[in-house]
Amino acid sequence: MNDVGFIIQNHLELKNMTQERLGKKVGLSQKAISKYITGKSLPPLDVLDKICHALDIEPSVFFTSSHVNTNYIQTADEQYLILSFRKLSKQSKQAIIQMMEALEGNLK
């Protein structure tokens, strides 16, 4: 996943939108959207503009590094954990946080 793919995927998660639904909104297949997210291809600027409109984001988000913490770049596993965590119920999130706190205690 490249930065473009990560941004698209992140905003899909925030909007609770599927790749298929985004594809329909911009006139593309789910497969095309998947290729953008996985980094197999990059969307042309006109398509990127349609994606921005569908996700209600500014195109500039793709051309700035404000979404990236330059002191720390997330691995693919960390990105997966974050996106998965966002899908959990509040109760499940609390259980994960408690588990992490317990694991951190074991590291000290």
C-alpha positions as a Markdown table, in Angstrom:
| # | Residue | x | y | z |
|---|---|---|---|---|
| 1 | Met | 0.0 | 0.0 | 0.0 |
| 2 | Asn | 1.4 | 3.4 | -0.9 |
| 3 | Asp | 0.5 | 6.8 | 0.5 |
| 4 | Val | -2.4 | 7.3 | -2.0 |
| 5 | Gly | -3.7 | 3.8 | -1.2 |
| 6 | Phe | -3.4 | 4.4 | 2.6 |
| 7 | Ile | -5.2 | 7.7 | 2.4 |
| 8 | Ile | -8.0 | 6.2 | 0.3 |
| 9 | Gln | -8.4 | 3.2 | 2.6 |
| 10 | Asn | -8.3 | 5.3 | 5.7 |
| 11 | His | -11.1 | 7.6 | 4.4 |
| 12 | Leu | -13.1 | 4.6 | 3.3 |
| 13 | Glu | -12.9 | 3.3 | 6.9 |
| 14 | Leu | -13.8 | 6.7 | 8.3 |
| 15 | Lys | -16.9 | 6.9 | 6.1 |
| 16 | Asn | -17.8 | 3.3 | 6.5 |
| 17 | Met | -17.7 | 3.0 | 2.7 |
| 18 | Thr | -16.8 | -0.1 | 0.7 |
| 19 | Gln | -14.5 | -0.1 | -2.3 |
| 20 | Glu | -17.5 | -1.2 | -4.4 |
| 21 | Arg | -19.5 | 1.8 | -3.2 |
| 22 | Leu | -16.7 | 4.2 | -3.9 |
| 23 | Gly | -16.3 | 2.7 | -7.4 |
| 24 | Lys | -19.9 | 3.2 | -8.2 |
| 25 | Lys | -19.7 | 6.9 | -7.0 |
| 26 | Val | -16.8 | 7.6 | -9.3 |
| 27 | Gly | -17.7 | 5.3 | -12.2 |
| 28 | Leu | -15.1 | 2.6 | -11.7 |
| 29 | Ser | -15.1 | -1.0 | -10.8 |
| 30 | Gln | -14.2 | -2.2 | -7.3 |
| 31 | Lys | -11.2 | -3.9 | -8.9 |
| 32 | Ala | -9.9 | -0.5 | -10.1 |
| 33 | Ile | -10.3 | 1.0 | -6.6 |
| 34 | Ser | -8.5 | -2.0 | -5.1 |
| 35 | Lys | -5.6 | -1.5 | -7.4 |
| 36 | Tyr | -5.3 | 2.1 | -6.2 |
| 37 | Ile | -5.4 | 1.1 | -2.6 |
| 38 | Thr | -2.9 | -1.7 | -2.9 |
| 39 | Gly | -0.6 | 0.5 | -5.0 |
| 40 | Lys | -0.7 | -1.7 | -8.1 |
| 41 | Ser | -1.6 | 1.5 | -10.0 |
| 42 | Leu | -2.1 | 5.1 | -9.4 |
| 43 | Pro | -5.3 | 7.0 | -10.3 |
| 44 | Pro | -5.1 | 9.7 | -13.0 |
| 45 | Leu | -5.6 | 13.2 | -11.6 |
| 46 | Asp | -9.2 | 13.4 | -13.0 |
| 47 | Val | -10.0 | 10.1 | -11.2 |
| 48 | Leu | -8.3 | 11.3 | -8.0 |
| 49 | Asp | -10.5 | 14.4 | -8.1 |
| 50 | Lys | -13.6 | 12.2 | -8.4 |
| 51 | Ile | -12.4 | 10.1 | -5.4 |
| 52 | Cys | -11.8 | 13.2 | -3.4 |
| 53 | His | -15.3 | 14.4 | -4.2 |
| 54 | Ala | -16.9 | 11.1 | -3.3 |
| 55 | Leu | -14.9 | 10.9 | 0.0 |
| 56 | Asp | -15.5 | 14.6 | 0.8 |
| 57 | Ile | -11.8 | 15.4 | 1.1 |
| 58 | Glu | -9.6 | 18.0 | -0.4 |
| 59 | Pro | -7.2 | 16.9 | -3.1 |
| 60 | Ser | -4.3 | 18.5 | -1.2 |
| 61 | Val | -4.4 | 15.7 | 1.3 |
| 62 | Phe | -2.6 | 13.6 | -1.3 |
| 63 | Phe | 0.1 | 16.1 | -1.9 |
| 64 | Thr | 1.1 | 17.0 | 1.6 |
| 65 | Ser | 2.9 | 15.0 | 4.2 |
| 66 | Ser | 0.7 | 16.2 | 7.1 |
| 67 | His | -0.9 | 12.7 | 7.3 |
| 68 | Val | 2.5 | 11.1 | 7.9 |
| 69 | Asn | 4.4 | 11.4 | 11.2 |
| 70 | Thr | 7.9 | 11.9 | 9.9 |
| 71 | Asn | 9.4 | 10.7 | 13.1 |
| 72 | Tyr | 7.7 | 7.3 | 12.7 |
| 73 | Ile | 6.5 | 5.5 | 9.7 |
| 74 | Gln | 3.9 | 2.8 | 10.3 |
| 75 | Thr | 4.6 | -0.7 | 9.1 |
| 76 | Ala | 1.9 | -2.6 | 7.1 |
| 77 | Asp | 1.1 | -4.6 | 10.2 |
| 78 | Glu | 0.7 | -1.5 | 12.3 |
| 79 | Gln | -1.6 | 0.0 | 9.7 |
| 80 | Tyr | -3.6 | -3.2 | 9.6 |
| 81 | Leu | -4.0 | -3.1 | 13.4 |
| 82 | Ile | -5.1 | 0.5 | 13.4 |
| 83 | Leu | -7.7 | 0.0 | 10.7 |
| 84 | Ser | -8.9 | -3.2 | 12.4 |
| 85 | Phe | -9.2 | -1.5 | 15.8 |
| 86 | Arg | -11.4 | 1.2 | 14.2 |
| 87 | Lys | -13.9 | -1.5 | 13.2 |
| 88 | Leu | -14.3 | -2.8 | 16.7 |
| 89 | Ser | -17.2 | -2.0 | 19.1 |
| 90 | Lys | -16.4 | 0.3 | 22.0 |
| 91 | Gln | -16.4 | -2.7 | 24.4 |
| 92 | Ser | -13.9 | -4.6 | 22.2 |
| 93 | Lys | -11.7 | -1.5 | 21.9 |
| 94 | Gln | -11.6 | -1.3 | 25.7 |
| 95 | Ala | -10.7 | -4.9 | 26.0 |
| 96 | Ile | -7.8 | -4.5 | 23.6 |
| 97 | Ile | -6.6 | -1.4 | 25.4 |
| 98 | Gln | -6.6 | -3.3 | 28.7 |
| 99 | Met | -4.7 | -6.2 | 27.0 |
| 100 | Met | -2.1 | -3.8 | 25.7 |
| 101 | Glu | -1.7 | -2.2 | 29.1 |
| 102 | Ala | -1.1 | -5.6 | 30.6 |
| 103 | Leu | 1.4 | -6.5 | 28.0 |
| 104 | Glu | 3.2 | -3.2 | 28.5 |
| 105 | Gly | 3.4 | -4.0 | 32.2 |
| 106 | Asn | 5.2 | -7.2 | 31.4 |
| 107 | Leu | 7.8 | -5.3 | 29.4 |
| 108 | Lys | 8.9 | -3.2 | 32.4 |
